[in-house]
């Protein structure tokens, strides 16, 4: 079952965009930023779902 990820404040997206631009030593294109933001949202969703599973086991 695929759930819809949460929308986060823009500051969280800016942080990960800045991190990638720093690592790659260049500005990201609008498309790259969009893909990065979508990946970030789904990554956070997966992380939350795993934490819930861990808490359910306890």
NORCORKA-V885344 format. One record per residue. N is the residue number from 1. SS is DSSP state (~ for helix, > for strand, _ for the rest). PSI is psi as a letter, one per 40 degrees, with the letter a starting at -180 (999 if undefined). OMEGA is omega in radians with two decimals (NA if undefined). Layout:
BEGIN
((N & SS & PSI & OMEGA) (N & SS & PSI & OMEGA))
END
This chain:
BEGIN
((1 & _ & h & 3.12) (2 & _ & h & 3.10) (3 & _ & i & 3.10) (4 & _ & h & -3.13) (5 & _ & i & 3.10) (6 & _ & i & 2.97) (7 & _ & h & 3.13) (8 & _ & i & 3.05) (9 & _ & i & -3.11) (10 & ~ & d & -3.11) (11 & ~ & d & 3.12) (12 & ~ & d & 3.11) (13 & ~ & d & 3.13) (14 & ~ & d & -3.13) (15 & ~ & d & -3.11) (16 & ~ & d & 3.08) (17 & ~ & d & 3.12) (18 & ~ & d & 3.12) (19 & ~ & d & -3.13) (20 & ~ & d & 3.12) (21 & ~ & d & 3.10) (22 & ~ & d & 3.14) (23 & ~ & d & -3.07) (24 & ~ & e & 3.09) (25 & _ & f & 3.09) (26 & _ & i & 3.07) (27 & _ & i & 3.09) (28 & _ & i & 3.04) (29 & _ & i & 3.10) (30 & ~ & d & 3.12) (31 & ~ & d & 3.12) (32 & ~ & d & 3.10) (33 & ~ & d & 3.14) (34 & ~ & d & 3.14) (35 & ~ & d & 3.13) (36 & ~ & d & 3.13) (37 & ~ & d & 3.12) (38 & ~ & d & 3.10) (39 & ~ & d & 3.11) (40 & ~ & d & -3.13) (41 & ~ & d & -3.13) (42 & ~ & d & 3.06) (43 & ~ & d & 3.10) (44 & ~ & d & 3.11) (45 & ~ & d & 3.13) (46 & ~ & d & 3.12) (47 & ~ & d & 3.12) (48 & ~ & d & 3.14) (49 & ~ & d & 3.10) (50 & ~ & d & 3.10) (51 & ~ & d & 3.11) (52 & ~ & d & 3.12) (53 & ~ & d & 3.12) (54 & ~ & d & 3.14) (55 & ~ & d & 3.13) (56 & ~ & d & -3.12) (57 & ~ & d & -3.09) (58 & _ & 999 & NA))
END
